[in-house]
């Protein structure tokens, strides 16, 4: 790479310490308004920058990649998930892609555990009652939820976050089951007290809580489809802190509405859109994609972006380079 400072375009505002360090190292431009860039703005950035720093709200498809200028050689994603970037086309154009894996593992696992507790213990219902001043005092049969100790937790996707969730579930006395693309080593299973199921169908039919922790890929799109959702027990709940596209959201809505599932805790939504019926179900806890929303995590994500860009500017491959088919 040339010795002059790289031209870097960041599509959204980042934590102040991250922005300050970027200004020290690069010729950086941030979006003036903290909003998603339009396609025209993204195309312009990709025509003029050496490095683009997008996030999950920026869909970098093959049409946009085709408009990239000759200078663009790195897309340093701010976030671990890269299903919004056409990595294969980038590779054909000689554009590297990096991400920020592992940074928000604990934060997201914490949020998954929080959703499990919120749904099973009916916490939002209690909060709503208190905020509406509709509480008439304690009653033995009022707002009874379920005890999670002893319940079977099924983890779909036993990567970093899935394993971190398993450790938390162990502390709460839950029985951990998991389905993964590949079985974990025996010592890892023992450490996490986790039982492997080769058949996802068999696992979902037996668990009391199902947590989605796998990435969105062509093979995981609607992995929890209508048929598989119907295999779950009527008293079971489902939690998703991964990607909304893994669940058929309309099928989930129908099943919850019919009373064929006890509840759901959702932090992500299919194509980022919410089925409006979900908003009005008392047994559904909905959050606005807060799984990674800690100050510490967001700063660490930015630091990873900086390391990837700086390593690239020094003439080396980014340490978190994404290879097509690796996720």
N, C-alpha and C positions, 0 to 999 in steps of 0.2 A: 504494500500500500504506500501511497505517497506520504511524505513527511508532514504536509499541512494537515490541519485539523479536519476531521471528518464532518461532513454535513449530516446532521441527524434531525429527523422530524419525529416528534412524539405526538400521538394523536389526542391524548387527554392529559390534563394536569396530574402531576404525581406529587407525593409528599415533598414538602419543602426541602428537607435535607438531600433528597435524591435529585431534585431539580438543581440545587446549588452545586452539587458535585458534577453533574452533567455539564453545566455551564463552564466549569473550570477545565473540563477535559475536551469538550467538543464544541463545534459550531452548531448549537442546538436551537431548534424552534419548536415551541409548544403551541398547541391549539389556543387561540386567543380566548375563546369561550369554552368552558368545561362541558362540552357536549360531544356526542359522536360526530366524526367528520362525515360529510356527504361523500357520495361516490366520486363526484367531480373533485372534491378536495383531496381525497385519497389518491386519485389518479395523478393530480398535480404534484403531490408529495412524492409519489413513486417515480415521477419523471425527473425530479430535481435533486433528490437526496441520495447520499451514499448509503444511509441506514434509515430504515423505518422502524419505529417502535409502536406497534399497534397493541390492541387489547381484544378481548373476546367479542366486543361490540362491533369490531371492524371486520367485515367479511371480505377477505382477500381471495377472490375467486380467480379462475383462469383468465377471465376477461380483463380484470384489473392487472394481473401479472403481465399480460400481453402488452399493456401500456407503459410498463416500467421503462425508465430510461437506462442508458448504458452505465450510468454511475451506480445504480442501486445494486448492491452486492450482499446485503444482509438485511433480513427482517428479524429483529430481536424482540420477540413477543413478550409483553408484560403479562405473565401468567403461565401456568403449566399446560393448560389445554390448548391445542392447536388445530382443532377440527374446523375452525373458521378460516384456515389458511390452506390454499391448494399447494401442498408441499411438493407434490410430484411435478407440477408445472414450474414451480420455483426452481426445482433442481434442473429441469431441462433448460431453463434460462440462465443457469449458473448463479442463482441467488441462494445463499445459505439461509437457513431458518434456525433460530434458537428459541429456547423457552426458559422458564424458571421453576424447574421441578423441585419438590421436596421442601420448599420454604414454608408452605401453609399446611403441612401434614397435620400437625397437632391442632391448629385452629379449626380445620375442617372436621377432624374427628371429634373435637369438642362440640361443634355445632350439630353433628349427627347424633351424638349422645343427648344433647339438649332437646332435640326434636323428638327422640324416643321418649324421653321423660315428659315432654310437653303434651304429646298425644296420649300416652297411656295414663297420665295423671290428670288430664283435662285442665292443665294450667291456664290456657287462654280463656276457657269458659269462666273459670274463677276470677281471672283478672277483669274480664268484661263485666261480670256482675258487680265487682267492687267499684269499678270506674263509673258504672251507671247508677250507683247507690241503690242497687236492687237486692242487697243482702239483708236477710231478716234474722240472721244468727245461725249458729251451728245446728245441724240436724243429722241424725245417724245415717239416713239414706240419701243425703244430698251430695251431688257431684262426686260420687265414688268412682275412682278410676281403678287401675289394675296395678298390682305389685309386679315389678320387673324381675326381681330375684327369682331364679329358677326358670325363667322363660327362655325359649330357644330363639337366639338371634341368628338369622341367616345373612351372611355378608356376600354380596355379589361383586366380586372384584377384590382380591386380597393383595393389593399393592401396598404402598406406604400408608395410605390413609386407612385402608381396610384393616391392616395389621394394628395401626394405632387405635382404631375403634375397638378391635378385639381385646386389647389390653384394658381399655376403659370398661368394656362390658364384663370382663372377668372380675374387675373390682366391685361391680354391682351384683355379682352373683349370677350372671346370665350364662347360659350354655351357648358356646360359639360354634356355629357351623359355617362353612364357606363353599362357594363354587368359584373356580378360577380357570383361566385358559390353560394354565399348567399347575399341577399340584406342587405345593411347597415342600421343601425338604422336611424330613421327619423331625429334626431338632427344632425347626421353626414352628411346626404344628404343636409340638409339646410346649414350647415357650408361650404360645398364645392359647393353649388349651383348646385347639380348634379341630373340628372334624371335617374332613374333605368329602364333598359329594361330587362325583363325576357327572351325575345327572342333575341339571338345574331343576327340571320338573319335579323330581323326587324331593329335592331340598325345599322348594317353595311350598310344597304341599304339607310340610311338616313343621315349619317354623312359625313362631308367634309374631316375630318382628322381622321384616326384610329391609335391609339397608343397601341402597344402590351406591356402589363405590367404584364402578368401572368407567373408563373413558367412553366417549361417543366415537364410534368408528362405524364403517358400513356393516360390520358383523354384529354390532351391539345396538343398532337402530331398532327400536321397538322390541328389544329382547324381552321385555315384559309386555307382551301383547295381550289381547283380550283372552286368548285361550289360556295363557300361562297365569294371568291374573285370577282366572276362575279356579285355578288349582289351589289357590291360597284358602286357608281356613276363614270362615266368616268373622271370627273373632281376632284375626290377625291385622296388623298395621304395617304400612309400608312407608319408608323414609328415603328421600332422595336429596343428597347434597353433591351429586356428581354432575350429570348432564341431563336435562329434561327429555332429550330425544330417546333415552334408553327406555322410557315408559311411554306407552300409548296413552296420552293424557285423556283423550276422549273416552277410551275404554275404562280407564281408572275412574273417571267422573261417573260414568254409568253404573259401575259396580258399587261405588260409595253411595250413590243415590238410591240404589236398590237394596242397600243394607247387606251386601255380600262381602264387604270389608268393614272392619271396625273403625278405621281411621287412616289418615295419611299426614305426614310431615314433609313439606316441600320447600326447598330453597332454590330450586331451578325448575324451568318450565320449557315445554317443547317449543322450539323456535323462539324462545323468549316471550311467548304469548300465553296468557292465563285463560283457561276455560272459565267463563264468568260464574258458572254454577258452583265452582269450587269455593269462591269467595264467601258464599253464604252458608256453607256447611259447618256446623259447630264442631264436628269431629275432624276437621282439616285445619292444620296449622300451616300458615303460609308466611314465608319470609322473602324479602327482596334480594336474593343472592348474597347473603351475608356470611357465607361459610369461611371466606378468607379475610373478612373485614375486621382485622385488628391492626392497630397502628404499627406494631412490631413486624407483623407479616408483610404489610404493604411496603414498608421501608426495605425489608430484606429482599422482596421481589425486585425492587428498584436497584438494589445493590447487585443482584445477579445480572440484571440487564446491563449495568455498567461494566461488570467484569466481562460479559460476553462481547460487548462492543469494543472495549479497550483491548481485549485479547486479539480480536479481529483486526483492529487498527495497527497492532504490532506485527501483523503478518502471520498470525496463527489461527487455527480453527477455533471457534468459540467452544468453551468447555461443555456447554449445554446444547450443542448442535443437535437438531432433530433430523433423523434419517427416515425417509419414507418406509412405512411398514413396521417401525420400531415400537409404536404405541399400541 
